[in-house]
């Protein structure tokens, strides 16, 4: 066992003993990440970030976080917003293309999906792209942008800036956010973590009066978890 693993093993044993002693008295033993609202993992370089994301993309290529019920509610909201429009949307961090292809099949939207991994080109309506980066052809071109992968941003403020540029003046940005997008679950794989209740405050700090926000809650039945769907628009 190397030193880091041994240290981790000792910490886990100590926490287990502490829980046994303190929890009967009404106290809880929590990791430091459970006491903060925001966390951002630091990489040694952009290359480390990129390679880490591609590694985990390929490891989880057949897995899907999004669910049909949540996407259906988002699609219905989009239809309400733009009842007489041929809708064009962009989904970021879609791995195997599930999200954009659901919107195509269920609602007939014109969709593009992105992923940083070269595996993106294996799936319909997907392109390889780092969602932080500006694509001149996408600026102001979409009625909506959707993602549940914002926790994979090494520079989330830059990512949100890029996504807001991509929607039309009356477009909307949909962010699917759960407790799994919080600091406790942030890591080298998912570097950005913020609690759902703190997310609006972070956005306000970054963008101030440039944006407006609303949200609705839904339940991801397959995972038995609540999701906040934040709807963000640009102020004119």
C-alpha positions, 0 to 999 in steps of 0.5 A: 500500500502506498503512502497516499492509500495508507493515509486515506485508509487511516482517515476513513477508520478515524472518521468511522470511530468518530461517527460512532462516538458523536452521532448518538449525541446528535453530532455529524462527522462530515468531509470538508466539502460538505461545509462549502457551497462552491468548489473548483478543482485545479489542474496542472495544465489544460492538457491534464484537464482535456486528457482527464475528460476524454479518459472518463468519457471513454470509460463511461461512453454507454452511460447516460445521466439525462432521463427522458422525463426531465428532457421531455419537460424541458422540450415542452417548456421550449415549445411554450416559449417558441410555439411558431418557430422551427427550433434550433438547439445545442447540447453540451457534454452529451457523450453518446448523443442521448440528449440531442437525439431525444430532442430530435426524435421527440420534438423534431428540433434541429439539434447539435451536440458536443463533447470534448472527446473524439468519440463524439463523431461516432454519434448522430448530430454530435461534433467534437468540441470543448464547450468552453471555446467560442465557435464563431458559427454558433454565436447567436444561432440557437433558440436554446442551449442545454447541459447537465455537464457544467460540472465538467468545466475547468473554467465554468465562468468562461463556459457559461459566457460562451453558452450565453453567446450562443443563444439568440437575443430571446433564447434561453439556457437550460441547466440541469442541476442536482446535488450530485453537481455539488462540492461533495461530488467535485473531483478531477473528473468533475472539477466544478461543484456548487450547491443548487441553492448557491448556484443563482448566487454564483451566476449573479456574481459572474453576470450580474444584471446581464441575465435573468433566471427562473427555475422549476424542480423535477424528479429524476425517477430512475435515480431517485434524486431531485433536479433543479432546471435553471432557465437563464436568459440574457437581459437586453 
